[in-house]
């Protein structure tokens, strides 16, 4: 059957594709355990999309959940959930790798989990805000794909 790209073909094709139903975990540990195996590929696609195809994420570390104090003014339940993770990256075609530590803040809303903010640290430099960076884009895309209530 020859089919041009139109709504009828998409509906026909959709009937043959397996449907995967994802459930978004209620706790941060389970959410992170599902996110981390996918994060390198989401980061690599983000790098390609934003014009850095020469960068490649190789692996993500095991997460750490021990929170650092944020502020004493907010009730404990108002604080976002904190996750620490490192990504091992390299430039394509080279051997040297670099490790970037990320401090991710997740909030749970009625619509599901959201990345509230993100910070990165390279070496001994102070942490810097990457809430609009590649890591945020990759995590938000994963959350949209896996935890969207729409």
C-alpha positions in Angstrom: 0.0 0.0 0.0 1.4 3.4 -1.0 0.5 6.1 1.4 1.3 9.8 1.4 1.6 11.6 4.6 -2.0 12.5 5.5 -4.4 12.0 8.4 -5.8 8.7 7.1 -2.3 7.2 6.7 -1.4 8.4 10.2 -4.5 6.8 11.7 -3.8 3.6 9.8 -0.2 3.5 10.9 -1.2 4.3 14.5 -3.4 1.2 14.6 -0.3 -1.0 13.9 2.1 0.6 16.4 2.2 -0.7 20.0 1.0 1.8 22.6 3.1 2.3 25.6 1.4 3.7 28.7 3.7 5.4 31.1 2.9 6.1 34.7 4.6 8.9 36.5 5.8 7.8 40.0 4.6 9.6 43.1 8.0 9.7 44.8 11.2 11.4 43.7 13.4 8.3 44.0 11.3 6.3 41.6 10.9 9.2 39.2 14.7 9.7 39.2 15.4 6.0 38.8 13.2 6.1 35.6 14.7 9.4 34.4 18.4 8.6 34.7 18.7 5.7 32.2 17.0 7.9 29.6 18.8 11.2 30.4 22.0 10.7 28.3 19.9 10.1 25.1 17.6 13.1 25.9 20.7 15.3 26.5 22.3 14.1 23.2 19.1 14.9 21.3 18.9 18.3 23.1 22.5 19.1 22.1 21.8 18.3 18.5 18.6 20.4 18.5 20.4 23.4 20.0 23.4 23.2 17.7 26.0 21.3 19.7 26.0 17.9 18.0 29.7 17.5 18.8 28.9 17.0 22.5 27.9 13.6 23.8 26.7 12.5 27.2 28.0 9.0 27.9 26.4 8.2 31.2 24.6 9.5 34.3 25.7 8.7 37.8 23.6 7.2 40.6 21.4 9.9 42.2 21.8 11.4 45.6 18.8 12.6 47.5 20.2 14.2 50.7 18.9 17.8 50.4 20.9 20.9 51.1 19.1 23.6 53.1 17.3 26.1 50.8 15.6 28.6 53.2 14.3 28.4 56.7 11.3 30.5 55.8 9.3 27.9 53.9 7.5 25.0 55.4 9.2 21.7 54.7 6.5 20.5 52.3 6.8 23.7 50.2 10.4 22.9 49.4 11.1 21.3 46.0 12.6 17.8 46.0 16.4 17.9 45.4 18.3 15.4 43.3 22.1 15.5 42.7 23.4 13.7 39.6 26.6 13.9 37.5 26.9 13.4 33.8 30.0 12.2 32.0 30.4 14.0 28.7 32.9 14.1 25.8 33.4 15.9 22.5 32.8 13.5 19.7 36.1 12.3 18.2 38.1 12.9 21.4 39.1 10.8 24.3 39.0 13.3 27.2 35.8 13.4 29.2 34.4 16.0 31.5 32.1 15.5 34.5 29.4 18.0 35.3 27.4 17.9 38.6 23.8 18.9 38.5 21.5 19.9 41.3 17.9 19.4 40.1 14.9 20.7 42.0 11.6 19.0 41.3 8.1 20.1 42.3 5.0 17.9 42.3 1.9 19.7 41.0 -1.6 18.6 40.2 -0.4 18.1 36.6 2.6 16.0 37.6 6.3 16.5 38.3 7.9 19.7 37.1 11.6 20.8 37.1 11.5 23.9 39.2 15.2 24.9 38.7 18.6 23.4 38.0 22.2 24.3 38.8 25.4 22.9 37.5 28.9 22.8 38.8 32.1 22.0 36.9 35.3 21.4 38.9 35.7 23.8 41.8 33.8 26.6 40.2 30.7 27.8 42.1 27.3 26.4 41.0 25.6 28.3 38.2 21.9 28.5 37.1 21.1 26.2 34.2 17.3 26.3 34.6 17.1 27.4 30.9 20.0 25.2 29.7 20.3 21.8 27.9 19.8 19.8 31.1 16.5 21.6 31.8 15.4 21.1 28.3 16.2 17.4 28.4 14.5 16.8 31.7 11.4 18.8 30.8 11.2 16.9 27.5 11.4 13.6 29.4 8.8 14.8 31.9 6.5 15.8 29.0 7.0 12.4 27.3 6.7 10.3 30.4 4.7 12.2 33.0 2.3 14.5 31.1 -1.3 14.3 32.1 -2.5 15.5 28.7 
